[in-house]
Amino acid sequence: MNRLPRRFLLAFFLFLLCGAGACPLQAAPENVVVETRLPNGLVVLTKEVHSAPVVEVMVFYKVGSRNEGVGQTGMSHLLEHMLFKGTTTLKPGDIDRAFDRVGAEINAYTTDDLTVYHETLARDNLPLALKIEADRMVNSVFDPAEHKREMTVVRSELEGDENSPDSLLYTAVMATAFQAHPYRWPVLGWRADVENVSRDEMFAYYRNYYVPNNAILVLVGDFDTNKAMALVRRHFGKIPARPVRKRYITPEPPQRGERRVVVRREGTTPRVLIGYRIPRFGHPDYYALDVISTVLSGGRSARLFQALVETGTAAEAYATNPDHTDPYLMLLGATAQQKKTAPDLEKALLSEVEKLQKGPVSDAELARARNQIEASFVFERDSIPAQADVLGRYAVRGDWRYTEKYLPLIRRVTAADVQRVARKYLTPDTRTVG
């Protein structure tokens, strides 16, 4: 009888193992992102970084204030608070105590587009973080007494925004610029909505959005990918997927004229905030808009500092191009120096926009902006937590590989692109002035 070659038998054995889901995996190279999707829809991004014996665990849920409806504002943020208040197996305070015992740093945050829970901890404590995150994904209890106590913390945050001139102006500009899209309300929500949300409403919101097929788990740090994925499958793999009832998000209709809003507050230094309608994160023109914000606001040599701060018109001046899932605003702002007025600030800001439209930036200015963006991009991703955060945020908005595409696309931006994009988007008809 003919004997099969040993290499054939080995290949056949490996085939059977892989078919059973136990395929031996090669070690993942350091600083390389590996994407895995579990059968229940959970996306897992792992990146081995062995520079320090720590691991960053981040769970991103694709739900933020843009997913809320009228009367529900602030639900995503309040829900974030409640996920620290116990599960069917963990009493209130147990989550904080468990992480505190091992010296972990923990926190969470909510934005317009997403909600995130994260831990920085020693590599040996990775199983603890995965166990707790899987538990609160599905077993949070929302005790009414804890809800009532947590409202004290949320009220304090709301009052902080109500007492901040910058927050008041930003909220007013957003509510004026967006008339249909839910970006028009604050992430913390309107106070009346937050005060009146019931435990049952919040629990239903949690059950809808906190499912593995609406989440991304990011692990960055000193671990072995194969062993880490075995832990992930143990803790998250048994959580069933559920359909997510997605709320239709009304696109913001075209803006056909300048909008203005005035916020009056006694004893407040004059401030101006101008928002221009721009395309969503990842649009081909997004990179030129990033260059524009750096040309305007990239340090002491930037145009806004030179034109407003150095001349004594403003105490501070800035431009920013925030990344959002849906089309948002490019923001230019300034705070007045003594004896200067809001009209002085507005005139100076608009003058710098007009200069961008009338003539191209110089080669030196463009090179400086590109270099600043590249240095900032690299520096901000130097730490393990920052690497995990950017991977998750980009994954929520469509593709974590944006981290690899971003700088090459920035380097392609020309002076002609800057001028074209400034003329296209920074127009009177698409701006809101506050």
N, C-alpha and C positions, 0 to 999 in steps of 0.2 A: 504494500500500500504506500502510495506517495505521501510524504510528510510535507505539510505546509511550511514555508519559510518562517523563521521566528519573527522577522520584522512584520510579516503579514498578520501573524497572530497578535502581535502587540498593537498594530494599527486597528485590528478588529476589536480588541479589548477596549481601546480608547474610544472607538466609535460608540460602543455600547454604553460606556460611562457617560459620554457627552449626551447621548440620547436620553439618559436618565437624569440629566441635570447636574451631574457630579464631575464634569469634565475637569481634569487637572489644568490649572491655568499657569501661564508663565508669570514670573514676577513683573509687576508694572515698573517701568523705568521712573526714576525720580523726576519730579517737576513735569510730569506728563499727565494730562487729565484723561481719566477713563470714565466713560458714560455707560451705565447699566440701567436697564429698565426691568423692574420686577413684573411678574405676571399680573399683579394687582394695579399696575400703572405707575407705581412710584418710580420716579427718575432719581438715580443716585449718581452723583459726580464725585469721584475720588481723585486726589492728587497727593502723592507721597512727597513730603518735604522733610528731610532728616536733619535739618540744621539745629533743631532743639527737640527735647523729648516731650513735646506737647502736641495736642490735636485740637483742631477747631471743628465743632459740630454745629451745623446750621440747618434748620428746617424752614424752607420757604413755602408759604401757602399763597396760591394765586388768588388772593382776595384782599382788597383794600377799600378805601372810601369810594372808589369809582364803581364798586359793586353794590353799593347801598342804594336804597330807594328813598323817595320822599317820606319823611317821618321816621326813617331808620338811621339818619346820619349819626356817625360816631360809633356805630355798632362794631365795626372791625377793631377799632382801638380799644373799646371796652372789653371785647372778647379777648384781646391780647392780655389784658390784666387778669381776667378770670382764669386763664389757663395755668396760673401759678397757685390757684386756690384749692387744689386737691382733685383726686380721681377716686374711682371706686376702691382703690387699694392704697392711696396716699391721702393722709389727712391734710387739712390746711396747714401750711408751713413746712410740710415734710419735704417738698421739692427743694425749697431754699436750704433746709438743714442738710439734706443729702449732699448737695453740691458744696455747701460750706465745709462739711467734714473733710472733703478731699481737696480743699483749697481752690476750687474752680471759680472762674469768673463767669457769671451768667447775666443775660439780659434779653430784651426783645424790643422790636420796634414795628410800627405800622406806618405805611405811606399811602398815597393815593392808589397804588397798584398792587401792593403786596403786604404780607405780614410775616415777620421773621422771629424765630427763637434761636438763641445761640449760646454756646458754652465753649470756653477755653479751659482745657484741663490737661493734666498729665496723661500721657499715652496709656498708662495702665488702667485709667478710669473710663476709657472709651465705652466699655460695656454698660456702665452706669448711665451715661448720657443717652445711649441708644435705647435702653430700657425705658427711661423716663419719657423720652420724646415719643416713643411708640405708644406708651400708656396714655399720655394726655392727648394724643391724636384721636383716640377713640373712647376713652373712659372718663373724661372730665365730667364733674357732677353739677356744677353751677348751683351751689347751695345758696338759697335766698338770703341767708344771714351774711354770707361772705360777699354777695353782690351788694348788699346795703353798705357794708364796711368799705368795700373798694370804691364806691361812689364818692367817698370823702377824698380819696386820692385823685380821682378823675376831676372832681370839682376844683381842686387846687390847680390842676393843669389848665382847666378852662379859664380860671381867674387869672392865671399867669399870662395867658394870651390876651385876655381882655384888658390887662394893664400894660401891655407892651405896644407902644406906638407902631413899631415895625410890623408886628403881627396883625394889628387892626387894619393897617393900610394894605398889607398883602391880602388879607381876607376880603376886603372891600374890592380890590382890583380883580381878584379871581371871580367873585360873585358878579362882577360887571362884564368881564371879558367872556365868561362862559354863561350862556343863557339856557342851554339845553343839556349839555354834557355834565355829568356829576362831578367833574373837576371844579364845579362852581361852589361846592361846599367844603368846609375845612375838614382835615383828617380827624380832628377831635370831635367834629360834629357840632350842630347847633345845640345850645344848652337845653332848650325845651325838649328836643328829641331824646337827648341822653338821659335827662331826668325822668322821662316817661317810658323808657323801654322796659319791658317785662322780662322776667327770668325765662319764661317759655319762648318768647320771641327770640331771645339771644341763644337759647339752647337749639332752637330750630335752625338758626343761622349757622351755628357751629356744626350741627349734624350735616348740613348741606355742603359746606365748603371744606371742612377738615376731614378729608378722605385722601388715601394714598394717591389716587389718580388725579388729585389737584395739588400735589405737593412735590417739592424737589429737596432731596437730602444732599447736603454737601459736606464732604469730609476732606480736610486738608491737614497734613502734618505727619508725625512720625509713627507710621503704622505700616503693616503689610496689607496690601489691597485684598489679597485672597482671604486672609483671616478677617479683615474688617467686613468684607462682603458676607462672610459666613454669619457674623454677628447681625448684620443688617437683615439678612433673610430670616434669622431666628426671631428677631423682634418685630420686624415690619411685615414679613412675608405672609403671615397668617391674617393680617387685617384685610377684610374684603373690600374690593372696589365698590363704589356706589355711584349711580348717575348723579351728576351735579346739575341742579336746576339753575341754569345761568340766566341772570336778568339781562334783558336787552339794554344795551348802553346806547343811548341816542347820540349819534354823531353831532358835533357842533356844526350848525349851518354856517355858510360863508358870512364873514363880517363885511358889511358894506358902508362903513363909515366909522370915524373915530368915536370912541366912547370915553366919557369922563366921569370920575367920581371924586367927591371931596369928603374927607373925614375930619371933623372938627373935634379937637381935644384941647382943653385949656392948659396952657403952660408947656405945650409940646414944641420942640424945635421943628421947623418946617422940614418936610421930607417929600420926595417925589419918587414914584415907582411907575415905570412905563413898561407895558407888556406888548410884545408883537406876536401875532399868530404865526406859528412855525409848524413844519411837519413833524411827524412822530419820530421817535428814536430809531436810528438805523436807516432813515431815508437818505438817498444819495447826497442831498444838500446839507445833511446834518453836520458833516465834517467841516465844511466851510463856515457854518454857523459857530462851531467850536473855535475855529481860528479867529473869527470876528470877536467873540467874547474875550479871547486872550489878547488880541490887538488892543481892545478897549480897556481891559481890566487886568492885564498880566503883570502886576507889580508897579513899581515907582516910575518906570520908563513908559508905561502904557498911556494911551491917549487920555483916558478919563482922569487919571491921577494928574497928569501934566496940565490938562485944561481946566479942571475943577478944583483939585486940592491945592496944587502949587500956586494957583492964582488967588486962593483965599475964598473962593466961592463955596466950596463944600468941605466939610470935615471928613467925609468919606464919599467915595463914588465907586460903583461896581457894575459889571455886566455878567450875566450867567446864562447858560444854555442847559437847563435841567433835562435829564433823560426821563422820558415818560412813555408808557405803552401807547397812548393815543396822542394825537397832535396837541401841543401845549403852547407855552409862551416863552419867548426869549425876553429876559428881564434886564432892564437898566434902572439903576436906582442911585439916589444921592441924599445926603443929610446936610443941611445948610450950616455954614459958619454964621457967627453972630452978624446981625444986620442984613443978612441975605434972605431972600424970600423964595417960596416955592416956584413962582414964575422965573426967577433967576436960574434955579436949578434946571427947570424944564427946558429953557432956552439953550442952556449950555449942553445938556444931554443931546437934544435934537440937532444941535450944530455939529456934534461929533458924528452922528449918524449920517447927516448930509455929506460930510467930508468923505465918508466911506463910499457913498454912492457916486460922488462927482469924480473921484480920481482913484487909481489903484494904489494899494499900499506898496511901499518900497520893498526891494529885495531884502534889505537888511531887516526891516520890520517883520516881513513874512518869515524869514529864517528864525528870527528871535522867537516869534510866536510858536512856530513848529517845535523849536528846541524846548521851550517852556512846557508845552503840552506833553512832549515825550518825557521830560524829566519828572513832571508831576505824575504822569501815568505810571512810570516805573517806581517812583518813590512811594506813592500811595498804595502800591501793591507789594511793598517790601515785607510787610508782616504777614504771618500766617492767617490771622483773622481777616485781614483786608483781602487776601487772595480768595478766601472762601466767600466773602461777601460779594465781591465783584462777579465771581462765577455764578452765584445764585441769582443775582439781580439781572444779569444778562440772559440767563436761562429762562427766567420768568417772562422776559420781554421778547423771547423768540429763539435765541441761540447763544449759548455760552461761548461759542467760538468767536464771538465779536471781540473778545479779549485779544485774539490773535490777528484779527483783521484791522483793528482800529488804527494802529500807528502807520501801517503802510498806506491806508487811505488818507490819513492826515498829511503824510508826506507828498501826496499827489495834488493837494490843494494849491492852486495858483493864485496870483494876484487878480487875474481876470475872474476866477471863481468867486473870490471874496467880493469883488465889486458887483458881479451879476447877482449873487445871493442877497447882498444888501439891498439892491434895487428891487428885487423880487418880493422880499418878505418884510423889510423894515419900512413900510409905507404908512402914510397917515390913515388910510382906510382900514388897516388891519391892527391898529394900535389902540390900547386902552391906557389912559393916563389917570393916575391917582395921586 
